[in-house]
């Protein structure tokens, strides 16, 4: 598990990447969004060329409905200023649940093993 903090023109962000299966990893990112700080989880798959991508399915209610897309979930959101201490605290609070988040992502992919097999 790798975690990094950075600041860009949009403000502070924290990102953690964990492997969840061969050719798949999960990224937890805390950043400015929706008028405050949001933390989201995104699954990525590796193509046969070695490139990593996240496939989003538009027009579905949740990641459970997105059977052909990669895992995605909004994990946390708080209004207010996006400062380094607040981003770090929210990110660390989310990482306490990393095993449950990983299990949910694995289940998302496991329920449809045949998809992305050749991606």
Secondary structure, DSSP 8 states (H G I E B T S, - for coil): -EEEEEEETTEEEEEEEEEEETTEEEEEEEEEETTEEEEEEEEEEE-TTS-EE----TT-SSTTT-TTS--EEEEEEEES---HHHHHHHHHHHHTTHHHHHHHHHHHHHTTTTTTTT-
